[in-house]
Amino acid sequence: MTLTPELRDRILASVEAGFDDQIAYLQRLVGFASQRGEEFAIQDFIFRDYAARGLKMDRFEMDEAALTAHEGGAPFSARHSRAPIVVGLHHPRDETGRSLILQHHLDVVPVGPREMWEHDPYGGEIEGDWMYGRGAGDMKAGAAANVFALEALRRIGLQPAATVCLQSVVEEESTGNGALQTFLRGYTADAALIPEPEDEKLARANLGVLWFEVMVRGIPVHVREMGEGANAIDAAYRLIGALREIETKWNAEASAHPECDGIDHPVNLNIGLIEGGDWGSSVPAWCRFQVRISIYAADKAQAKLAEIIDHAMAFARADSFLNQNPPVFTQNGFNSEGYILAPGSEAEQTLERAHETAFAAPLESFTTAAYLDARVYALYNRIPTLCYGPKARGIHGFDEAVSLSSLKKVTQSMALFIADWCGTENI
Ligand code: ZN
């Protein structure tokens, strides 16, 4: 199926005509503080907004028992979000086309020190081609694109001729449990499209991600009694060194993973948070740190976690302090395997056509080492999963921003994709 040139032009013009509204909608989304555990208000906004647009609504909680029993589920910690998942369903009059999931996540990472931002992290300020704000790129721009790609069709009197599920999730930045819950709820389709800020490219492959916390404990003493190596913070540093050995070893294996061709350092170990000790003149009795590491797309999450713990415990047994005070490992987030998108699917070909029309350039693909919810649809729904979206910068950093010209073209490409993939019928 391909679109007629006349319909293509009407769709492109319709996205253009609605783009001011799309920018205002995106600013509204950026204005909601939606860090982990705070996403209730924005999900409530989405629920009411989708209902007003005529979608059939479903809102549900995450099921801790079902999620943790699933091989791709992550353990719950005290910080796990309790915000609901929201799904809006479009049903056509005649189901003649191919169905589609459009997904986004609305949780955002912390803003960090406010003084490091030039722009208000929740202001949605526009300067030149860029809209600033935490989540502007990752991925509230994609959330707005999901809605306005469909609106562009509606503006010219059309709607998809197949079921479309708009899935608004949370917990993407820490566990991926939100996307997994939509699968456990039973939602599926003939393809999924997730407009993450992918620099106008298609994610061909995605590495898996593990999160865990390490606790090192000792016995507190005054500094004058401090024996060599009796300091829990010093011991934690030594243990981090042992974890860096794993990172080096895994990176040296990159050539065995063709999806990582051309990527210098695919496996990234991040010590994202560290705390310990109680007082400047007391030898610290405890130190806790948070670790994130990537694993290759072909690797099993639990086997790789076991490899890490074995290596760290062997190091600990040879360390005079850690030998007496073995570190405790707790998995407290991502338990996620990566995926490789098989090239040449009809869904991908459809996106290639749409992208070429919107950008007048061929669609490129690449491998990303970041976590993607797309893994749920690729691994468990087992459907073609297209992770593709606008240019952004400062993601997870300061002055995060999305390119508005890029967002417009991506939205045009998405609207063309939906019309082509699902087919259209008159409203
Ligand atoms: Zn994201």
Boltz pocket constraint, residues with backbone or C-beta under 6 A from the ligand:
constraints:
  - pocket:
      binder: B
      contacts: [[A, 105], [A, 138], [A, 139], [A, 172], [A, 196], [A, 197], [A, 371]]
      max_distance: 6.0
